[in-house]
Amino acid sequence: MEDRSSYATSSVPVVDSIPFFGEFAKGKDDERKITELVIFLTAHIVDDPYVIEADARVYNTYTEDPRPLRF
């Protein structure tokens, strides 16, 4: 999730320094943008599972699961 905020102000020179009336010569722009990344996973059960030897080697190298990978 990402949250971005930006704040910008603008004004008319000289007029913005006049008390009370200067507030009418100023502009403010506040923007907030929220972005969220959503990933959907779908599991599929296959009848005849096939595991490539390289995948089995990576599994056995990087997992601490004492159970062997069965095919």
Predicted model as a PDB file, atoms N, CA, C, CB and O in Angstrom, pLDDT in the B-factor column:
MODEL        1                                                                  
ATOM      1  N   MET A   1       0.850  -1.165   0.000  1.00 85.00           N  
ATOM      2  CA  MET A   1       0.000   0.000   0.000  1.00 85.00           C  
ATOM      3  C   MET A   1       0.895   1.228   0.000  1.00 85.00           C  
ATOM      4  CB  MET A   1      -0.967  -0.002   1.216  1.00 85.00           C  
ATOM      5  O   MET A   1       1.884   1.289   0.731  1.00 85.00           O  
ATOM      6  N   GLU A   2       0.548   2.187  -0.811  1.00 88.00           N  
ATOM      7  CA  GLU A   2       1.338   3.400  -0.926  1.00 88.00           C  
ATOM      8  C   GLU A   2       0.431   4.602  -0.719  1.00 88.00           C  
ATOM      9  CB  GLU A   2       2.051   3.474  -2.298  1.00 88.00           C  
ATOM     10  O   GLU A   2      -0.666   4.665  -1.276  1.00 88.00           O  
ATOM     11  N   ASP A   3       0.888   5.546   0.077  1.00 89.00           N  
ATOM     12  CA  ASP A   3       0.124   6.755   0.384  1.00 89.00           C  
ATOM     13  C   ASP A   3       0.977   7.963   0.021  1.00 89.00           C  
ATOM     14  CB  ASP A   3      -0.298   6.797   1.895  1.00 89.00           C  
ATOM     15  O   ASP A   3       2.050   8.165   0.591  1.00 89.00           O  
ATOM     16  N   ARG A   4       0.500   8.771  -0.933  1.00 90.00           N  
ATOM     17  CA  ARG A   4       1.232   9.971  -1.347  1.00 90.00           C  
ATOM     18  C   ARG A   4       0.408  11.208  -1.042  1.00 90.00           C  
ATOM     19  CB  ARG A   4       1.582   9.915  -2.850  1.00 90.00           C  
ATOM     20  O   ARG A   4      -0.801  11.238  -1.275  1.00 90.00           O  
ATOM     21  N   SER A   5       1.069  12.219  -0.523  1.00 89.00           N  
ATOM     22  CA  SER A   5       0.418  13.493  -0.237  1.00 89.00           C  
ATOM     23  C   SER A   5       1.238  14.613  -0.843  1.00 89.00           C  
ATOM     24  CB  SER A   5       0.242  13.705   1.287  1.00 89.00           C  
ATOM     25  O   SER A   5       2.468  14.576  -0.829  1.00 89.00           O  
ATOM     26  N   SER A   6       0.546  15.613  -1.376  1.00 89.00           N  
ATOM     27  CA  SER A   6       1.244  16.790  -1.877  1.00 89.00           C  
ATOM     28  C   SER A   6       0.445  18.028  -1.480  1.00 89.00           C  
ATOM     29  CB  SER A   6       1.438  16.717  -3.429  1.00 89.00           C  
ATOM     30  O   SER A   6      -0.785  18.041  -1.526  1.00 89.00           O  
ATOM     31  N   TYR A   7       1.167  19.045  -1.095  1.00 86.00           N  
ATOM     32  CA  TYR A   7       0.563  20.298  -0.661  1.00 86.00           C  
ATOM     33  C   TYR A   7       1.203  21.436  -1.443  1.00 86.00           C  
ATOM     34  CB  TYR A   7       0.732  20.507   0.876  1.00 86.00           C  
ATOM     35  O   TYR A   7       2.427  21.564  -1.465  1.00 86.00           O  
ATOM     36  N   ALA A   8       0.392  22.253  -2.076  1.00 89.00           N  
ATOM     37  CA  ALA A   8       0.910  23.372  -2.857  1.00 89.00           C  
ATOM     38  C   ALA A   8       0.114  24.623  -2.506  1.00 89.00           C  
ATOM     39  CB  ALA A   8       0.836  23.075  -4.386  1.00 89.00           C  
ATOM     40  O   ALA A   8      -1.101  24.562  -2.322  1.00 89.00           O  
ATOM     41  N   THR A   9       0.791  25.738  -2.417  1.00 86.00           N  
ATOM     42  CA  THR A   9       0.131  27.012  -2.170  1.00 86.00           C  
ATOM     43  C   THR A   9       0.547  28.001  -3.256  1.00 86.00           C  
ATOM     44  CB  THR A   9       0.479  27.559  -0.754  1.00 86.00           C  
ATOM     45  O   THR A   9       1.667  27.949  -3.766  1.00 86.00           O  
ATOM     46  N   SER A  10      -0.351  28.879  -3.590  1.00 86.00           N  
ATOM     47  CA  SER A  10      -0.049  29.931  -4.552  1.00 86.00           C  
ATOM     48  C   SER A  10      -0.726  31.213  -4.078  1.00 86.00           C  
ATOM     49  CB  SER A  10      -0.521  29.540  -5.995  1.00 86.00           C  
ATOM     50  O   SER A  10      -1.708  31.175  -3.337  1.00 86.00           O  
ATOM     51  N   SER A  11      -0.192  32.331  -4.510  1.00 83.00           N  
ATOM     52  CA  SER A  11      -0.773  33.607  -4.098  1.00 83.00           C  
ATOM     53  C   SER A  11      -0.425  34.693  -5.102  1.00 83.00           C  
ATOM     54  CB  SER A  11      -0.284  34.002  -2.694  1.00 83.00           C  
ATOM     55  O   SER A  11       0.473  34.547  -5.931  1.00 83.00           O  
ATOM     56  N   VAL A  12      -1.169  35.785  -4.997  1.00 83.00           N  
ATOM     57  CA  VAL A  12      -0.909  36.951  -5.834  1.00 83.00           C  
ATOM     58  C   VAL A  12       0.111  37.811  -5.093  1.00 83.00           C  
ATOM     59  CB  VAL A  12      -2.236  37.758  -6.148  1.00 83.00           C  
ATOM     60  O   VAL A  12      -0.134  38.219  -3.957  1.00 83.00           O  
ATOM     61  N   PRO A  13       1.251  38.089  -5.724  1.00 84.00           N  
ATOM     62  CA  PRO A  13       2.265  38.902  -5.034  1.00 84.00           C  
ATOM     63  C   PRO A  13       1.706  40.261  -4.607  1.00 84.00           C  
ATOM     64  CB  PRO A  13       3.488  39.106  -5.941  1.00 84.00           C  
ATOM     65  O   PRO A  13       0.832  40.824  -5.265  1.00 84.00           O  
ATOM     66  N   VAL A  14       2.208  40.753  -3.538  1.00 81.00           N  
ATOM     67  CA  VAL A  14       1.866  42.027  -2.916  1.00 81.00           C  
ATOM     68  C   VAL A  14       0.485  41.978  -2.271  1.00 81.00           C  
ATOM     69  CB  VAL A  14       1.922  43.149  -3.946  1.00 81.00           C  
ATOM     70  O   VAL A  14       0.341  42.397  -1.123  1.00 81.00           O  
ATOM     71  N   VAL A  15      -0.534  41.483  -2.968  1.00 79.00           N  
ATOM     72  CA  VAL A  15      -1.887  41.444  -2.414  1.00 79.00           C  
ATOM     73  C   VAL A  15      -1.955  40.473  -1.242  1.00 79.00           C  
ATOM     74  CB  VAL A  15      -2.905  41.044  -3.497  1.00 79.00           C  
ATOM     75  O   VAL A  15      -2.702  40.702  -0.291  1.00 79.00           O  
ATOM     76  N   ASP A  16      -1.185  39.398  -1.301  1.00 78.00           N  
ATOM     77  CA  ASP A  16      -1.240  38.403  -0.230  1.00 78.00           C  
ATOM     78  C   ASP A  16      -0.667  38.922   1.082  1.00 78.00           C  
ATOM     79  CB  ASP A  16      -0.497  37.158  -0.646  1.00 78.00           C  
ATOM     80  O   ASP A  16      -0.898  38.313   2.128  1.00 78.00           O  
ATOM     81  N   SER A  17       0.065  40.017   1.060  1.00 81.00           N  
ATOM     82  CA  SER A  17       0.629  40.559   2.296  1.00 81.00           C  
ATOM     83  C   SER A  17      -0.301  41.557   2.989  1.00 81.00           C  
ATOM     84  CB  SER A  17       1.952  41.225   2.001  1.00 81.00           C  
ATOM     85  O   SER A  17       0.011  42.021   4.086  1.00 81.00           O  
ATOM     86  N   ILE A  18      -1.422  41.891   2.378  1.00 83.00           N  
ATOM     87  CA  ILE A  18      -2.387  42.806   2.991  1.00 83.00           C  
ATOM     88  C   ILE A  18      -3.180  42.023   4.036  1.00 83.00           C  
ATOM     89  CB  ILE A  18      -3.342  43.445   1.912  1.00 83.00           C  
ATOM     90  O   ILE A  18      -3.732  40.967   3.725  1.00 83.00           O  
ATOM     91  N   PRO A  19      -3.245  42.527   5.272  1.00 84.00           N  
ATOM     92  CA  PRO A  19      -4.004  41.820   6.308  1.00 84.00           C  
ATOM     93  C   PRO A  19      -5.469  41.628   5.900  1.00 84.00           C  
ATOM     94  CB  PRO A  19      -3.926  42.587   7.637  1.00 84.00           C  
ATOM     95  O   PRO A  19      -6.062  42.504   5.269  1.00 84.00           O  
ATOM     96  N   PHE A  20      -6.021  40.531   6.247  1.00 80.00           N  
ATOM     97  CA  PHE A  20      -7.393  40.110   5.989  1.00 80.00           C  
ATOM     98  C   PHE A  20      -7.659  39.870   4.501  1.00 80.00           C  
ATOM     99  CB  PHE A  20      -8.358  41.150   6.520  1.00 80.00           C  
ATOM    100  O   PHE A  20      -8.079  38.768   4.146  1.00 80.00           O  
ATOM    101  N   PHE A  21      -7.440  40.834   3.623  1.00 77.00           N  
ATOM    102  CA  PHE A  21      -7.697  40.667   2.195  1.00 77.00           C  
ATOM    103  C   PHE A  21      -6.685  39.732   1.528  1.00 77.00           C  
ATOM    104  CB  PHE A  21      -7.677  42.021   1.506  1.00 77.00           C  
ATOM    105  O   PHE A  21      -6.968  39.146   0.483  1.00 77.00           O  
ATOM    106  N   GLY A  22      -5.527  39.600   2.128  1.00 79.00           N  
ATOM    107  CA  GLY A  22      -4.509  38.724   1.562  1.00 79.00           C  
ATOM    108  C   GLY A  22      -4.925  37.268   1.543  1.00 79.00           C  
ATOM    109  O   GLY A  22      -4.469  36.512   0.686  1.00 79.00           O  
ATOM    110  N   GLU A  23      -5.783  36.854   2.470  1.00 80.00           N  
ATOM    111  CA  GLU A  23      -6.262  35.465   2.514  1.00 80.00           C  
ATOM    112  C   GLU A  23      -7.109  35.123   1.288  1.00 80.00           C  
ATOM    113  CB  GLU A  23      -7.078  35.224   3.792  1.00 80.00           C  
ATOM    114  O   GLU A  23      -7.160  33.967   0.868  1.00 80.00           O  
ATOM    115  N   PHE A  24      -7.771  36.129   0.715  1.00 80.00           N  
ATOM    116  CA  PHE A  24      -8.589  35.901  -0.476  1.00 80.00           C  
ATOM    117  C   PHE A  24      -7.734  35.786  -1.745  1.00 80.00           C  
ATOM    118  CB  PHE A  24      -9.604  37.031  -0.636  1.00 80.00           C  
ATOM    119  O   PHE A  24      -8.223  35.346  -2.786  1.00 80.00           O  
ATOM    120  N   ALA A  25      -6.479  36.176  -1.658  1.00 83.00           N  
ATOM    121  CA  ALA A  25      -5.581  36.124  -2.813  1.00 83.00           C  
ATOM    122  C   ALA A  25      -4.664  34.905  -2.763  1.00 83.00           C  
ATOM    123  CB  ALA A  25      -4.745  37.397  -2.887  1.00 83.00           C  
ATOM    124  O   ALA A  25      -3.736  34.784  -3.563  1.00 83.00           O  
ATOM    125  N   LYS A  26      -4.928  34.012  -1.825  1.00 84.00           N  
ATOM    126  CA  LYS A  26      -4.106  32.809  -1.680  1.00 84.00           C  
ATOM    127  C   LYS A  26      -4.901  31.575  -2.094  1.00 84.00           C  
ATOM    128  CB  LYS A  26      -3.604  32.661  -0.225  1.00 84.00           C  
ATOM    129  O   LYS A  26      -6.119  31.513  -1.927  1.00 84.00           O  
ATOM    130  N   GLY A  27      -4.194  30.611  -2.629  1.00 86.00           N  
ATOM    131  CA  GLY A  27      -4.822  29.348  -2.991  1.00 86.00           C  
ATOM    132  C   GLY A  27      -4.028  28.186  -2.425  1.00 86.00           C  
ATOM    133  O   GLY A  27      -2.798  28.220  -2.379  1.00 86.00           O  
ATOM    134  N   LYS A  28      -4.741  27.167  -1.998  1.00 86.00           N  
ATOM    135  CA  LYS A  28      -4.102  25.972  -1.449  1.00 86.00           C  
ATOM    136  C   LYS A  28      -4.627  24.760  -2.200  1.00 86.00           C  
ATOM    137  CB  LYS A  28      -4.365  25.837   0.086  1.00 86.00           C  
ATOM    138  O   LYS A  28      -5.823  24.652  -2.473  1.00 86.00           O  
ATOM    139  N   ASP A  29      -3.728  23.861  -2.527  1.00 86.00           N  
ATOM    140  CA  ASP A  29      -4.098  22.628  -3.220  1.00 86.00           C  
ATOM    141  C   ASP A  29      -3.497  21.449  -2.459  1.00 86.00           C  
ATOM    142  CB  ASP A  29      -3.611  22.643  -4.712  1.00 86.00           C  
ATOM    143  O   ASP A  29      -2.286  21.227  -2.491  1.00 86.00           O  
ATOM    144  N   ASP A  30      -4.347  20.709  -1.785  1.00 89.00           N  
ATOM    145  CA  ASP A  30      -3.918  19.526  -1.034  1.00 89.00           C  
ATOM    146  C   ASP A  30      -4.414  18.297  -1.784  1.00 89.00           C  
ATOM    147  CB  ASP A  30      -4.460  19.549   0.447  1.00 89.00           C  
ATOM    148  O   ASP A  30      -5.602  18.180  -2.084  1.00 89.00           O  
ATOM    149  N   GLU A  31      -3.503  17.389  -2.082  1.00 91.00           N  
ATOM    150  CA  GLU A  31      -3.866  16.186  -2.823  1.00 91.00           C  
ATOM    151  C   GLU A  31      -3.335  14.967  -2.083  1.00 91.00           C  
ATOM    152  CB  GLU A  31      -3.315  16.234  -4.273  1.00 91.00           C  
ATOM    153  O   GLU A  31      -2.193  14.951  -1.624  1.00 91.00           O  
ATOM    154  N   ARG A  32      -4.177  13.953  -1.975  1.00 92.00           N  
ATOM    155  CA  ARG A  32      -3.775  12.709  -1.333  1.00 92.00           C  
ATOM    156  C   ARG A  32      -4.174  11.557  -2.244  1.00 92.00           C  
ATOM    157  CB  ARG A  32      -4.421  12.560   0.084  1.00 92.00           C  
ATOM    158  O   ARG A  32      -5.320  11.463  -2.682  1.00 92.00           O  
ATOM    159  N   LYS A  33      -3.213  10.685  -2.522  1.00 92.00           N  
ATOM    160  CA  LYS A  33      -3.459   9.559  -3.413  1.00 92.00           C  
ATOM    161  C   LYS A  33      -3.022   8.273  -2.721  1.00 92.00           C  
ATOM    162  CB  LYS A  33      -2.713   9.742  -4.766  1.00 92.00           C  
ATOM    163  O   LYS A  33      -1.887   8.157  -2.259  1.00 92.00           O  
ATOM    164  N   ILE A  34      -3.932   7.320  -2.657  1.00 93.00           N  
ATOM    165  CA  ILE A  34      -3.640   6.027  -2.043  1.00 93.00           C  
ATOM    166  C   ILE A  34      -3.706   4.960  -3.133  1.00 93.00           C  
ATOM    167  CB  ILE A  34      -4.642   5.708  -0.873  1.00 93.00           C  
ATOM    168  O   ILE A  34      -4.700   4.846  -3.850  1.00 93.00           O  
ATOM    169  N   THR A  35      -2.635   4.187  -3.243  1.00 93.00           N  
ATOM    170  CA  THR A  35      -2.563   3.114  -4.222  1.00 93.00           C  
ATOM    171  C   THR A  35      -2.375   1.796  -3.485  1.00 93.00           C  
ATOM    172  CB  THR A  35      -1.410   3.355  -5.240  1.00 93.00           C  
ATOM    173  O   THR A  35      -1.545   1.687  -2.582  1.00 93.00           O  
ATOM    174  N   GLU A  36      -3.149   0.809  -3.878  1.00 94.00           N  
ATOM    175  CA  GLU A  36      -3.056  -0.497  -3.229  1.00 94.00           C  
ATOM    176  C   GLU A  36      -2.916  -1.566  -4.302  1.00 94.00           C  
ATOM    177  CB  GLU A  36      -4.300  -0.773  -2.330  1.00 94.00           C  
ATOM    178  O   GLU A  36      -3.674  -1.596  -5.272  1.00 94.00           O  
ATOM    179  N   LEU A  37      -1.947  -2.431  -4.117  1.00 93.00           N  
ATOM    180  CA  LEU A  37      -1.722  -3.533  -5.050  1.00 93.00           C  
ATOM    181  C   LEU A  37      -2.353  -4.793  -4.468  1.00 93.00           C  
ATOM    182  CB  LEU A  37      -0.196  -3.745  -5.324  1.00 93.00           C  
ATOM    183  O   LEU A  37      -2.060  -5.186  -3.339  1.00 93.00           O  
ATOM    184  N   VAL A  38      -3.214  -5.413  -5.250  1.00 94.00           N  
ATOM    185  CA  VAL A  38      -3.894  -6.636  -4.813  1.00 94.00           C  
ATOM    186  C   VAL A  38      -3.548  -7.742  -5.807  1.00 94.00           C  
ATOM    187  CB  VAL A  38      -5.458  -6.427  -4.713  1.00 94.00           C  
ATOM    188  O   VAL A  38      -3.703  -7.573  -7.017  1.00 94.00           O  
ATOM    189  N   ILE A  39      -3.084  -8.858  -5.292  1.00 94.00           N  
ATOM    190  CA  ILE A  39      -2.730 -10.002  -6.127  1.00 94.00           C  
ATOM    191  C   ILE A  39      -3.656 -11.168  -5.763  1.00 94.00           C  
ATOM    192  CB  ILE A  39      -1.219 -10.398  -5.941  1.00 94.00           C  
ATOM    193  O   ILE A  39      -3.756 -11.553  -4.598  1.00 94.00           O  
ATOM    194  N   PHE A  40      -4.316 -11.709  -6.753  1.00 95.00           N  
ATOM    195  CA  PHE A  40      -5.211 -12.845  -6.534  1.00 95.00           C  
ATOM    196  C   PHE A  40      -4.509 -14.121  -6.979  1.00 95.00           C  
ATOM    197  CB  PHE A  40      -6.555 -12.657  -7.300  1.00 95.00           C  
ATOM    198  O   PHE A  40      -3.976 -14.194  -8.086  1.00 95.00           O  
ATOM    199  N   LEU A  41      -4.514 -15.121  -6.113  1.00 93.00           N  
ATOM    200  CA  LEU A  41      -3.922 -16.419  -6.431  1.00 93.00           C  
ATOM    201  C   LEU A  41      -5.035 -17.463  -6.504  1.00 93.00           C  
ATOM    202  CB  LEU A  41      -2.845 -16.824  -5.371  1.00 93.00           C  
ATOM    203  O   LEU A  41      -5.962 -17.466  -5.694  1.00 93.00           O  
ATOM    204  N   THR A  42      -4.922 -18.330  -7.472  1.00 93.00           N  
ATOM    205  CA  THR A  42      -5.892 -19.407  -7.615  1.00 93.00           C  
ATOM    206  C   THR A  42      -5.140 -20.734  -7.618  1.00 93.00           C  
ATOM    207  CB  THR A  42      -6.741 -19.237  -8.915  1.00 93.00           C  
ATOM    208  O   THR A  42      -4.210 -20.936  -8.399  1.00 93.00           O  
ATOM    209  N   ALA A  43      -5.553 -21.619  -6.743  1.00 87.00           N  
ATOM    210  CA  ALA A  43      -4.920 -22.942  -6.667  1.00 87.00           C  
ATOM    211  C   ALA A  43      -5.626 -23.897  -7.624  1.00 87.00           C  
ATOM    212  CB  ALA A  43      -4.960 -23.499  -5.210  1.00 87.00           C  
ATOM    213  O   ALA A  43      -6.851 -23.882  -7.748  1.00 87.00           O  
ATOM    214  N   HIS A  44      -4.841 -24.720  -8.291  1.00 82.00           N  
ATOM    215  CA  HIS A  44      -5.376 -25.732  -9.201  1.00 82.00           C  
ATOM    216  C   HIS A  44      -4.819 -27.086  -8.789  1.00 82.00           C  
ATOM    217  CB  HIS A  44      -5.020 -25.408 -10.692  1.00 82.00           C  
ATOM    218  O   HIS A  44      -3.613 -27.238  -8.597  1.00 82.00           O  
ATOM    219  N   ILE A  45      -5.699 -28.064  -8.654  1.00 80.00           N  
ATOM    220  CA  ILE A  45      -5.285 -29.424  -8.319  1.00 80.00           C  
ATOM    221  C   ILE A  45      -5.152 -30.202  -9.622  1.00 80.00           C  
ATOM    222  CB  ILE A  45      -6.306 -30.116  -7.343  1.00 80.00           C  
ATOM    223  O   ILE A  45      -6.081 -30.258 -10.428  1.00 80.00           O  
ATOM    224  N   VAL A  46      -3.976 -30.804  -9.814  1.00 76.00           N  
ATOM    225  CA  VAL A  46      -3.725 -31.555 -11.044  1.00 76.00           C  
ATOM    226  C   VAL A  46      -3.732 -33.046 -10.738  1.00 76.00           C  
ATOM    227  CB  VAL A  46      -2.376 -31.135 -11.688  1.00 76.00           C  
ATOM    228  O   VAL A  46      -3.391 -33.469  -9.634  1.00 76.00           O  
ATOM    229  N   ASP A  47      -4.119 -33.825 -11.720  1.00 77.00           N  
ATOM    230  CA  ASP A  47      -4.201 -35.274 -11.519  1.00 77.00           C  
ATOM    231  C   ASP A  47      -2.825 -35.927 -11.469  1.00 77.00           C  
ATOM    232  CB  ASP A  47      -5.025 -35.907 -12.625  1.00 77.00           C  
ATOM    233  O   ASP A  47      -2.579 -36.791 -10.627  1.00 77.00           O  
ATOM    234  N   ASP A  48      -1.939 -35.528 -12.353  1.00 73.00           N  
ATOM    235  CA  ASP A  48      -0.625 -36.134 -12.436  1.00 73.00           C  
ATOM    236  C   ASP A  48       0.433 -35.044 -12.215  1.00 73.00           C  
ATOM    237  CB  ASP A  48      -0.426 -36.848 -13.811  1.00 73.00           C  
ATOM    238  O   ASP A  48       0.883 -34.409 -13.169  1.00 73.00           O  
ATOM    239  N   PRO A  49       0.824 -34.836 -10.958  1.00 71.00           N  
ATOM    240  CA  PRO A  49       1.794 -33.767 -10.705  1.00 71.00           C  
ATOM    241  C   PRO A  49       3.174 -34.114 -11.259  1.00 71.00           C  
ATOM    242  CB  PRO A  49       1.893 -33.489  -9.207  1.00 71.00           C  
ATOM    243  O   PRO A  49       3.636 -35.248 -11.139  1.00 71.00           O  
ATOM    244  N   TYR A  50       3.813 -33.140 -11.856  1.00 76.00           N  
ATOM    245  CA  TYR A  50       5.144 -33.321 -12.420  1.00 76.00           C  
ATOM    246  C   TYR A  50       6.024 -32.208 -11.855  1.00 76.00           C  
ATOM    247  CB  TYR A  50       5.118 -33.297 -14.001  1.00 76.00           C  
ATOM    248  O   TYR A  50       5.738 -31.025 -12.039  1.00 76.00           O  
ATOM    249  N   VAL A  51       7.090 -32.595 -11.170  1.00 77.00           N  
ATOM    250  CA  VAL A  51       8.001 -31.624 -10.572  1.00 77.00           C  
ATOM    251  C   VAL A  51       9.337 -31.718 -11.299  1.00 77.00           C  
ATOM    252  CB  VAL A  51       8.174 -31.873  -9.035  1.00 77.00           C  
ATOM    253  O   VAL A  51       9.921 -32.796 -11.414  1.00 77.00           O  
ATOM    254  N   ILE A  52       9.804 -30.590 -11.779  1.00 80.00           N  
ATOM    255  CA  ILE A  52      11.085 -30.534 -12.477  1.00 80.00           C  
ATOM    256  C   ILE A  52      12.200 -30.713 -11.449  1.00 80.00           C  
ATOM    257  CB  ILE A  52      11.248 -29.183 -13.259  1.00 80.00           C  
ATOM    258  O   ILE A  52      12.088 -30.250 -10.314  1.00 80.00           O  
ATOM    259  N   GLU A  53      13.259 -31.378 -11.846  1.00 84.00           N  
ATOM    260  CA  GLU A  53      14.375 -31.672 -10.940  1.00 84.00           C  
ATOM    261  C   GLU A  53      14.953 -30.393 -10.335  1.00 84.00           C  
ATOM    262  CB  GLU A  53      15.476 -32.442 -11.685  1.00 84.00           C  
ATOM    263  O   GLU A  53      15.307 -30.376  -9.156  1.00 84.00           O  
ATOM    264  N   ALA A  54      15.052 -29.341 -11.113  1.00 86.00           N  
ATOM    265  CA  ALA A  54      15.591 -28.071 -10.603  1.00 86.00           C  
ATOM    266  C   ALA A  54      14.693 -27.501  -9.511  1.00 86.00           C  
ATOM    267  CB  ALA A  54      15.744 -27.047 -11.747  1.00 86.00           C  
ATOM    268  O   ALA A  54      15.191 -26.950  -8.529  1.00 86.00           O  
ATOM    269  N   ASP A  55      13.373 -27.627  -9.667  1.00 81.00           N  
ATOM    270  CA  ASP A  55      12.456 -27.148  -8.640  1.00 81.00           C  
ATOM    271  C   ASP A  55      12.602 -27.958  -7.349  1.00 81.00           C  
ATOM    272  CB  ASP A  55      11.010 -27.216  -9.146  1.00 81.00           C  
ATOM    273  O   ASP A  55      12.565 -27.393  -6.256  1.00 81.00           O  
ATOM    274  N   ALA A  56      12.764 -29.256  -7.467  1.00 81.00           N  
ATOM    275  CA  ALA A  56      12.949 -30.110  -6.295  1.00 81.00           C  
ATOM    276  C   ALA A  56      14.247 -29.753  -5.575  1.00 81.00           C  
ATOM    277  CB  ALA A  56      12.955 -31.597  -6.704  1.00 81.00           C  
ATOM    278  O   ALA A  56      14.292 -29.749  -4.344  1.00 81.00           O  
ATOM    279  N   ARG A  57      15.301 -29.454  -6.333  1.00 84.00           N  
ATOM    280  CA  ARG A  57      16.581 -29.076  -5.740  1.00 84.00           C  
ATOM    281  C   ARG A  57      16.464 -27.752  -4.978  1.00 84.00           C  
ATOM    282  CB  ARG A  57      17.662 -28.969  -6.829  1.00 84.00           C  
ATOM    283  O   ARG A  57      16.998 -27.623  -3.876  1.00 84.00           O  
ATOM    284  N   VAL A  58      15.779 -26.782  -5.553  1.00 84.00           N  
ATOM    285  CA  VAL A  58      15.570 -25.492  -4.873  1.00 84.00           C  
ATOM    286  C   VAL A  58      14.744 -25.698  -3.606  1.00 84.00           C  
ATOM    287  CB  VAL A  58      14.865 -24.474  -5.818  1.00 84.00           C  
ATOM    288  O   VAL A  58      15.052 -25.122  -2.562  1.00 84.00           O  
ATOM    289  N   TYR A  59      13.706 -26.509  -3.693  1.00 79.00           N  
ATOM    290  CA  TYR A  59      12.868 -26.793  -2.528  1.00 79.00           C  
ATOM    291  C   TYR A  59      13.700 -27.411  -1.408  1.00 79.00           C  
ATOM    292  CB  TYR A  59      11.709 -27.733  -2.911  1.00 79.00           C  
ATOM    293  O   TYR A  59      13.608 -26.986  -0.256  1.00 79.00           O  
ATOM    294  N   ASN A  60      14.498 -28.396  -1.738  1.00 79.00           N  
ATOM    295  CA  ASN A  60      15.297 -29.079  -0.721  1.00 79.00           C  
ATOM    296  C   ASN A  60      16.417 -28.191  -0.181  1.00 79.00           C  
ATOM    297  CB  ASN A  60      15.887 -30.360  -1.295  1.00 79.00           C  
ATOM    298  O   ASN A  60      16.829 -28.356   0.968  1.00 79.00           O  
ATOM    299  N   THR A  61      16.908 -27.266  -0.977  1.00 84.00           N  
ATOM    300  CA  THR A  61      17.999 -26.384  -0.546  1.00 84.00           C  
ATOM    301  C   THR A  61      17.513 -25.305   0.413  1.00 84.00           C  
ATOM    302  CB  THR A  61      18.660 -25.734  -1.754  1.00 84.00           C  
ATOM    303  O   THR A  61      18.177 -25.016   1.409  1.00 84.00           O  
ATOM    304  N   TYR A  62      16.353 -24.705   0.120  1.00 82.00           N  
ATOM    305  CA  TYR A  62      15.930 -23.518   0.860  1.00 82.00           C  
ATOM    306  C   TYR A  62      14.822 -23.736   1.882  1.00 82.00           C  
ATOM    307  CB  TYR A  62      15.489 -22.501  -0.093  1.00 82.00           C  
ATOM    308  O   TYR A  62      14.404 -22.779   2.534  1.00 82.00           O  
ATOM    309  N   THR A  63      14.343 -24.943   2.040  1.00 79.00           N  
ATOM    310  CA  THR A  63      13.324 -25.184   3.057  1.00 79.00           C  
ATOM    311  C   THR A  63      13.939 -25.937   4.224  1.00 79.00           C  
ATOM    312  CB  THR A  63      12.130 -25.972   2.469  1.00 79.00           C  
ATOM    313  O   THR A  63      14.860 -26.739   4.066  1.00 79.00           O  
ATOM    314  N   GLU A  64      13.412 -25.659   5.371  1.00 76.00           N  
ATOM    315  CA  GLU A  64      13.876 -26.348   6.582  1.00 76.00           C  
ATOM    316  C   GLU A  64      12.891 -27.434   6.991  1.00 76.00           C  
ATOM    317  CB  GLU A  64      14.070 -25.347   7.739  1.00 76.00           C  
ATOM    318  O   GLU A  64      12.947 -27.943   8.110  1.00 76.00           O  
ATOM    319  N   ASP A  65      12.002 -27.783   6.096  1.00 72.00           N  
ATOM    320  CA  ASP A  65      11.007 -28.809   6.366  1.00 72.00           C  
ATOM    321  C   ASP A  65      11.679 -30.177   6.311  1.00 72.00           C  
ATOM    322  CB  ASP A  65       9.831 -28.726   5.354  1.00 72.00           C  
ATOM    323  O   ASP A  65      12.237 -30.542   5.276  1.00 72.00           O  
ATOM    324  N   PRO A  66      11.636 -30.946   7.407  1.00 71.00           N  
ATOM    325  CA  PRO A  66      12.319 -32.241   7.422  1.00 71.00           C  
ATOM    326  C   PRO A  66      11.628 -33.290   6.543  1.00 71.00           C  
ATOM    327  CB  PRO A  66      12.408 -32.754   8.845  1.00 71.00           C  
ATOM    328  O   PRO A  66      12.213 -34.332   6.247  1.00 71.00           O  
ATOM    329  N   ARG A  67      10.397 -33.021   6.129  1.00 72.00           N  
ATOM    330  CA  ARG A  67       9.684 -33.991   5.289  1.00 72.00           C  
ATOM    331  C   ARG A  67      10.198 -33.889   3.863  1.00 72.00           C  
ATOM    332  CB  ARG A  67       8.144 -33.752   5.334  1.00 72.00           C  
ATOM    333  O   ARG A  67      10.396 -32.782   3.362  1.00 72.00           O  
ATOM    334  N   PRO A  68      10.419 -35.011   3.200  1.00 68.00           N  
ATOM    335  CA  PRO A  68      10.901 -34.961   1.810  1.00 68.00           C  
ATOM    336  C   PRO A  68       9.790 -34.532   0.860  1.00 68.00           C  
ATOM    337  CB  PRO A  68      11.455 -36.330   1.381  1.00 68.00           C  
ATOM    338  O   PRO A  68       8.607 -34.709   1.149  1.00 68.00           O  
ATOM    339  N   LEU A  69      10.180 -33.975  -0.261  1.00 63.00           N  
ATOM    340  CA  LEU A  69       9.226 -33.605  -1.304  1.00 63.00           C  
ATOM    341  C   LEU A  69       8.841 -34.878  -2.048  1.00 63.00           C  
ATOM    342  CB  LEU A  69       9.827 -32.529  -2.284  1.00 63.00           C  
ATOM    343  O   LEU A  69       9.697 -35.542  -2.633  1.00 63.00           O  
ATOM    344  N   ARG A  70       7.562 -35.216  -2.027  1.00 64.00           N  
ATOM    345  CA  ARG A  70       7.129 -36.466  -2.649  1.00 64.00           C  
ATOM    346  C   ARG A  70       6.463 -36.181  -3.987  1.00 64.00           C  
ATOM    347  CB  ARG A  70       6.166 -37.235  -1.722  1.00 64.00           C  
ATOM    348  O   ARG A  70       5.783 -35.170  -4.167  1.00 64.00           O  
ATOM    349  N   PHE A  71       6.676 -37.094  -4.908  1.00 56.00           N  
ATOM    350  CA  PHE A  71       6.122 -36.952  -6.248  1.00 56.00           C  
ATOM    351  C   PHE A  71       5.108 -38.025  -6.500  1.00 56.00           C  
ATOM    352  CB  PHE A  71       7.214 -37.002  -7.302  1.00 56.00           C  
ATOM    353  O   PHE A  71       4.522 -38.079  -7.582  1.00 56.00           O  
TER     354      PHE A  71                                                      
ENDMDL                                                                          
END                                                                             
